[in-house]
Amino acid sequence: MLYLIGLGLSYTSDITVRGLECIKKCNRIYLEHYTSILMAASLEELEDFYGKPVTLADREMVESGCEEILHDADKHDVAFLVVGDPFGATTHTDLVLRAKRQGLPVEVIHNASVMNAVGSCGLQLYNFGQTVSMVFFTDSWRPDSWYNKIWENRKIGLHTLVLLDIKVKEQSIENMARGRLIYEPPRYMSIAQCCEQLLEIEENRGTKAYTPNTPAVAISRLGSATQTFKSGTIEELANYDSGEPLHSLVILGRQCHELELEYLLEFAENKEMLQEAVVRDQEYFKPAAWVPPNEEQDE
Ligand SMILES: C[S@@+](CC[C@H](N)C(=O)[O-])C[C@H]1O[C@@H](n2cnc3c(N)ncnc32)[C@H](O)[C@@H]1O
């Protein structure tokens, strides 16, 4: 059996009882190690907790060479551990499909994900639109396909969850070109960098999916002992020191319920200013009034 097991957001003990029971009977255990990190636990701590060795699985192992993971999974139990939920944000459907094509049985054991724990900032999950990912810009690569999705969400009043890039095991272009297996130190995007990139693209596009005054909430280290929320305008958050990773950002939509706002104000430096920013943003992005068709004219 191939078990895909969610580890939850932070602690070794965030795993579910059923997840832990499955690990105990597995011969091989892999930890997916490129889309997220378990903030309060090292690899050694996980191995101690499970009483078994754990192999780190990087992007290359999972996406191109998953044969090692699937090898013998018809005879032995194999665990593939994913921080958060196996289907939260990054879906591991490719691995599941490959296993199924080989006739291997697969079982998924779910856990909390950033996709639902984000609700602890006070915004209702029902009011979220498409989630987007913000990648690190380079001198020659500044992708902005996320912009249209934010715009679509905001047009119908919905909040946007922005997931921030992490680079856990990346080669520099030079090392890659020379085939040298030397990896850069891990990097995690901060809230300030994400907001700067948002502002840069808005300035280039100029079509106002949002403005520097659009309210947002920064969410840091969800589910850990140092979980932090900070609400403010995108411009304010571009100067916010969000501390250690992991981070996510939510850009507010127009459909902001008064209870959501009350919750968010608790995380604001200046409550009055944030409240005004929300009212102004809602007014600015209000849709045009609906005009019924003139039936006589149409005839
Ligand atoms: C590609 S997603 C993987 C999500 C994971 N599988 C899950 O279900 O939570 C990783 C991104 O989600 C966000 N994220 C994940 N865990 C987080 C946390 N505990 N606090 C804040 N943001 C988090 C960060 O932006 C991070 O770069």
The ligand as a Gaussian input file, in Angstrom:
#p B3LYP/6-31G(d) Opt

LIG

0 1
 C        2.677000      24.953000      -1.762000
 S        1.925000      25.201000      -0.231000
 C        1.827000      23.590000       0.472000
 C        0.690000      23.497000       1.428000
 C        0.641000      22.272000       2.314000
 N        0.635000      21.029000       1.583000
 C       -0.614000      22.368000       3.171000
 O       -1.549000      21.591000       2.959000
 O       -0.651000      23.255000       4.043000
 C        3.185000      25.947000       0.707000
 C        2.917000      27.409000       0.969000
 O        1.769000      27.530000       1.795000
 C        1.960000      28.552000       2.764000
 N        1.982000      27.917000       4.094000
 C        2.074000      26.596000       4.351000
 N        2.052000      26.392000       5.680000
 C        1.937000      27.618000       6.264000
 C        1.874000      28.067000       7.606000
 N        1.901000      27.204000       8.588000
 N        1.769000      29.401000       7.849000
 C        1.719000      30.287000       6.820000
 N        1.772000      29.922000       5.535000
 C        1.887000      28.604000       5.247000
 C        3.308000      29.219000       2.471000
 O        3.074000      30.316000       1.602000
 C        4.048000      28.089000       1.755000
 O        5.060000      28.576000       0.922000

